[in-house]
Amino acid sequence: MKKYLLTSLILLPAISVMAQQLFADRNYTRQDTLRGSITKERVWWDLLHYELTVSVNPDDQSIKGKNTVQYKVLEPNQIMQIDLQSPLVIDKSFAGR
């Protein structure tokens, strides 16, 4: 057991340095910055629950789904930021339900 612990303690810093070098040359886009950043459009609400319903149709190779988001308002605001990966779009909103 001590042998594995010692090996782990030696390898972890080396792996960390390699990972930093691997990702150091990455150019971050505006989308990378937006995803995960706490913006004024995100700070006013707190996510409580996601309900995801998905229907897969192999015949026409399509996926259809619905995502219901339940959140608590922390302070008044009119604009909510929710990020979607392309080609996902919001086609309906049921605000105030």
C-alpha positions in Angstrom: 0.0 0.0 0.0 2.8 2.4 0.9 4.5 1.6 -2.4 1.4 2.7 -4.4 1.0 5.9 -2.3 4.6 6.8 -2.8 4.3 6.2 -6.6 1.2 8.3 -6.7 2.8 11.2 -4.9 5.7 11.1 -7.4 3.6 10.8 -10.5 0.8 13.4 -9.7 3.1 16.5 -10.0 4.6 15.2 -13.3 1.1 14.5 -14.8 0.0 18.0 -13.6 2.9 19.7 -15.4 2.3 17.7 -18.6 -1.4 18.6 -18.6 -0.5 22.3 -18.2 1.9 22.2 -21.1 -0.6 20.3 -23.2 -3.3 22.9 -22.7 -1.1 26.0 -22.5 -1.3 26.7 -26.3 -5.0 26.5 -26.4 -6.7 29.6 -27.9 -10.0 30.3 -26.0 -12.9 31.7 -27.9 -15.7 34.0 -26.7 -17.9 31.0 -26.4 -15.4 29.3 -24.2 -15.4 32.3 -22.0 -19.2 32.6 -21.8 -19.7 28.9 -20.9 -19.3 28.6 -17.2 -18.6 32.3 -16.5 -20.8 33.9 -13.9 -22.3 36.8 -15.9 -24.9 39.3 -14.8 -27.4 37.2 -16.8 -26.6 34.1 -14.6 -26.0 35.6 -11.2 -29.7 36.4 -10.5 -31.1 32.9 -10.6 -30.2 29.6 -8.9 -30.9 26.3 -10.7 -33.0 23.9 -8.7 -33.9 21.1 -11.1 -33.6 19.9 -14.7 -36.1 17.5 -16.2 -35.0 16.1 -19.5 -37.3 14.1 -21.8 -35.8 12.6 -24.9 -37.4 10.7 -27.8 -35.1 8.9 -30.2 -36.3 7.9 -33.7 -33.9 5.6 -35.5 -36.0 5.5 -38.7 -35.2 9.1 -39.6 -32.1 9.4 -37.3 -33.6 12.2 -35.2 -33.8 13.1 -31.6 -36.5 15.2 -30.1 -36.6 16.4 -26.6 -37.8 18.8 -23.9 -35.9 20.3 -21.0 -37.8 21.8 -18.2 -35.7 24.1 -15.9 -36.8 25.0 -12.4 -35.0 27.8 -10.8 -35.2 30.2 -7.8 -35.0 34.0 -8.5 -32.3 35.5 -6.3 -32.8 39.1 -7.5 -35.1 40.8 -10.1 -33.9 40.7 -13.7 -35.2 40.3 -17.2 -32.5 38.5 -19.1 -31.5 34.9 -18.4 -28.4 33.3 -20.0 -28.6 29.6 -20.9 -25.9 28.2 -23.2 -26.7 25.6 -25.8 -24.3 23.8 -28.0 -24.9 24.2 -31.7 -27.2 23.2 -33.4 -29.5 23.2 -30.3 -32.1 26.0 -30.2 -34.9 27.1 -27.9 -38.1 27.1 -29.9 -40.6 27.6 -27.1 -40.6 29.3 -23.8 -43.1 28.8 -21.0 -42.0 31.5 -18.7 -44.1 32.1 -15.6 -45.5 28.6 -15.3 
